[in-house]
Amino acid sequence: MNRWIWLLLAVSLSALLWAGNRAPSAPSAQPLAGQPAFSCITVPPASPVEPLQTEVPRRMGAFQFGEFVIEPLAGFSIEARVLGREDYRFDQGASLVPTDLALGWNAMAKPEVYRRLDISQSGRWYHYRWGSDGPPLPLDEIIRSSANMHLIPANETVAAALARVKPDQTVRLQGWLVEARRENYVWRSSTSRDDSGAGACELIYVCALSSF
């Protein structure tokens, strides 16, 4: 009897691990009545230098995405080094944003720079600390050249690509900085690279993503 109990536990654990490693499914964008059509096609190209941000075309409006209404705030693209990754399953935004990536660009994309920092993520925040030798860069440059980014996969292809991203890779993504709303809940992206603290993270509806 004990053997069968252990077998059942092993099968159950394997099923849980398999489910946990699957890329989360992404809902599809649905137009809202009276709103211009939304499109992923007009996002700016990813820059290997630093993030690019563009205005939202007038013909593009808010749209329904699962239980959220998504409103584009700016076009956004970036090519950056992955400083850290944190997956979320149980907080109130997890159904929309399954993964945060801490990203670094310019000097913060160099391993000899960011590896001098102790980098971690928790509670939708990105944290860094340095040792007794001090920070590898002036603090304002670290702030301008790195950020925690909340990623909304626009479709199953993006969700699968995001599931494969690992720290120390370079990631290239294109999409939209957005505001997401549902009843009694608003999540709005920063539209600046110079801010820090609460509200400074980017909330990105990701239309295309690759890593290498």
C-alpha positions as CSV (number, residue, x, y, z in Angstrom):
1,M,0.0,0.0,0.0
2,N,2.8,2.4,0.9
3,R,4.4,1.8,-2.5
4,W,1.2,3.0,-4.2
5,I,0.9,6.1,-2.1
6,W,4.5,7.0,-2.9
7,L,3.8,6.4,-6.6
8,L,0.7,8.6,-6.5
9,L,2.7,11.4,-4.7
10,A,5.4,11.2,-7.3
11,V,3.0,11.4,-10.2
12,S,1.2,14.4,-8.6
13,L,4.5,16.2,-8.0
14,S,5.5,15.6,-11.6
15,A,2.2,17.0,-12.8
16,L,2.7,20.1,-10.7
17,L,6.2,20.7,-11.9
18,W,5.1,20.3,-15.5
19,A,2.3,22.8,-15.1
20,G,4.6,25.2,-13.4
21,N,7.1,25.1,-16.2
22,R,4.5,25.7,-18.9
23,A,4.3,29.2,-20.4
24,P,1.1,30.8,-19.1
25,S,-1.6,31.2,-21.7
26,A,-2.2,34.7,-23.0
27,P,-5.7,36.1,-23.7
28,S,-6.4,37.9,-27.0
29,A,-6.8,41.6,-27.5
30,Q,-10.5,42.6,-28.2
31,P,-11.5,46.0,-29.5
32,L,-13.8,48.2,-27.3
33,A,-16.9,49.6,-28.7
34,G,-16.3,53.1,-30.1
35,Q,-12.5,52.8,-29.8
36,P,-10.0,52.9,-32.7
37,A,-8.5,49.5,-33.5
38,F,-5.3,48.5,-31.6
39,S,-2.4,47.1,-33.4
40,C,1.0,45.5,-32.5
41,I,2.4,46.4,-36.0
42,T,3.4,50.0,-35.4
43,V,5.8,49.5,-32.5
44,P,9.2,51.1,-32.8
45,P,12.3,48.9,-33.7
46,A,14.5,47.8,-30.8
47,S,17.6,49.9,-30.3
48,P,20.9,48.3,-29.3
49,V,21.9,51.5,-27.5
50,E,19.1,52.5,-25.2
51,P,15.3,52.3,-24.9
52,L,13.2,54.0,-27.6
53,Q,9.8,55.6,-26.8
54,T,7.3,57.0,-29.3
55,E,3.9,58.6,-29.2
56,V,0.7,56.5,-29.6
57,P,-0.9,57.0,-33.1
58,R,-4.3,58.7,-32.9
59,R,-5.9,55.7,-34.7
60,M,-5.0,53.4,-31.8
61,G,-7.3,53.1,-28.7
62,A,-7.8,51.1,-25.6
63,F,-8.7,47.4,-25.8
64,Q,-10.0,44.6,-23.7
65,F,-7.4,42.0,-22.7
66,G,-8.8,39.3,-20.5
67,E,-10.3,41.0,-17.4
68,F,-8.3,44.2,-18.0
69,V,-8.8,47.2,-20.2
70,I,-5.5,48.2,-21.6
71,E,-4.7,51.7,-22.7
72,P,-1.5,52.4,-24.7
73,L,0.6,55.3,-23.3
74,A,3.7,55.1,-25.6
75,G,5.4,52.9,-28.1
76,F,8.4,51.2,-26.5
77,S,11.4,49.0,-27.6
78,I,14.6,48.0,-25.9
79,E,17.6,45.7,-26.3
80,A,19.1,45.1,-22.9
81,R,20.9,42.6,-20.6
82,V,18.8,40.5,-18.3
83,L,19.9,41.3,-14.8
84,G,17.3,39.2,-13.1
85,R,14.0,37.4,-13.6
86,E,11.1,36.9,-11.2
87,D,7.9,35.0,-11.9
88,Y,4.6,35.7,-10.1
89,R,1.6,33.4,-9.8
90,F,-0.4,34.6,-6.8
91,D,-0.4,38.4,-6.5
92,Q,-3.3,40.5,-7.9
93,G,-1.4,41.3,-11.1
94,A,-0.2,37.8,-11.9
95,S,-3.0,37.0,-14.3
96,L,-1.8,39.9,-16.4
97,V,1.9,40.0,-15.7
98,P,3.4,36.6,-15.1
99,T,7.0,37.7,-15.2
100,D,9.2,40.7,-14.3
101,L,12.6,41.2,-15.9
102,A,15.2,43.5,-14.4
103,L,17.0,44.9,-17.4
104,G,20.2,46.9,-17.9
105,W,21.4,48.9,-20.9
106,N,24.4,51.2,-21.7
107,A,27.0,50.6,-18.9
108,M,24.5,48.5,-16.9
109,A,24.5,45.9,-19.8
110,K,28.2,45.2,-19.1
111,P,28.9,42.1,-17.0
112,E,31.9,43.6,-15.4
113,V,29.6,46.4,-14.1
114,Y,26.4,44.7,-13.0
115,R,28.1,41.7,-11.5
116,R,29.6,44.0,-8.9
117,L,26.1,44.5,-7.6
118,D,24.0,42.2,-5.5
119,I,20.7,42.1,-7.6
120,S,17.4,40.7,-6.5
121,Q,13.7,41.0,-7.2
122,S,10.7,40.6,-4.9
123,G,7.2,42.1,-4.5
124,R,7.4,43.6,-8.0
125,W,10.5,45.5,-7.0
126,Y,14.1,45.4,-8.3
127,H,16.8,45.8,-5.6
128,Y,20.6,46.2,-5.9
129,R,23.3,46.6,-3.3
130,W,27.0,47.1,-3.5
131,G,29.9,46.1,-1.2
132,S,32.5,48.1,0.6
133,D,34.2,49.1,-2.6
134,G,31.2,51.2,-3.5
135,P,28.8,51.2,-6.5
136,P,30.3,50.4,-10.0
137,L,28.6,53.5,-11.4
138,P,27.2,56.7,-10.0
139,L,23.7,56.0,-8.5
140,D,21.9,58.3,-11.0
141,E,23.5,56.4,-13.9
142,I,22.4,53.0,-12.4
143,I,18.9,54.5,-12.2
144,R,19.0,55.8,-15.8
145,S,20.4,52.6,-17.2
146,S,18.4,49.8,-15.5
147,A,14.8,49.1,-14.5
148,N,12.4,46.5,-13.4
149,M,9.9,45.9,-16.2
150,H,6.5,44.2,-15.9
151,L,5.8,42.2,-19.0
152,I,2.4,41.4,-20.5
153,P,2.7,38.8,-23.2
154,A,0.5,39.8,-26.1
155,N,0.1,36.3,-27.4
156,E,1.2,32.7,-27.0
157,T,4.3,33.1,-29.1
158,V,5.5,36.0,-26.8
159,A,4.5,34.0,-23.7
160,A,6.6,31.0,-24.8
161,A,9.6,33.2,-25.7
162,L,9.4,34.9,-22.3
163,A,9.3,31.6,-20.5
164,R,12.8,30.8,-22.0
165,V,14.5,34.0,-21.0
166,K,17.3,33.6,-18.4
167,P,19.6,36.1,-16.5
168,D,22.7,37.2,-18.3
169,Q,21.1,36.9,-21.7
170,T,20.4,39.8,-24.0
171,V,16.7,40.4,-24.7
172,R,15.1,42.4,-27.5
173,L,11.5,43.4,-27.0
174,Q,9.0,45.7,-28.7
175,G,5.6,46.8,-27.5
176,W,3.7,49.5,-25.7
177,L,3.9,51.1,-22.3
178,V,0.4,50.8,-21.0
179,E,-2.2,51.5,-18.2
180,A,-4.2,48.4,-17.2
181,R,-7.5,48.8,-15.5
182,R,-10.1,46.6,-13.9
183,E,-12.7,47.2,-11.2
184,N,-11.0,49.0,-8.2
185,Y,-7.5,48.4,-9.7
186,V,-5.2,50.5,-11.9
187,W,-1.7,49.7,-12.9
188,R,0.1,52.4,-14.8
189,S,3.5,52.3,-16.5
190,S,6.2,54.8,-15.9
191,T,7.0,56.8,-19.1
192,S,10.5,58.0,-17.9
193,R,13.8,56.3,-17.5
194,D,15.0,58.7,-14.9
195,D,12.6,57.9,-12.1
196,S,13.0,55.4,-9.2
197,G,11.0,54.0,-6.3
198,A,7.2,53.4,-6.4
199,G,5.6,53.9,-9.8
200,A,9.0,53.9,-11.6
201,C,8.7,50.4,-13.3
202,E,7.6,50.0,-16.9
203,L,4.4,48.1,-17.6
204,I,4.8,46.7,-21.1
205,Y,2.4,45.0,-23.5
206,V,5.0,43.0,-25.4
207,C,4.3,42.4,-29.0
208,A,7.6,40.8,-29.9
209,L,10.4,39.3,-27.8
210,S,13.6,37.4,-28.5
211,S,16.6,36.5,-26.4
212,F,20.2,35.5,-27.2
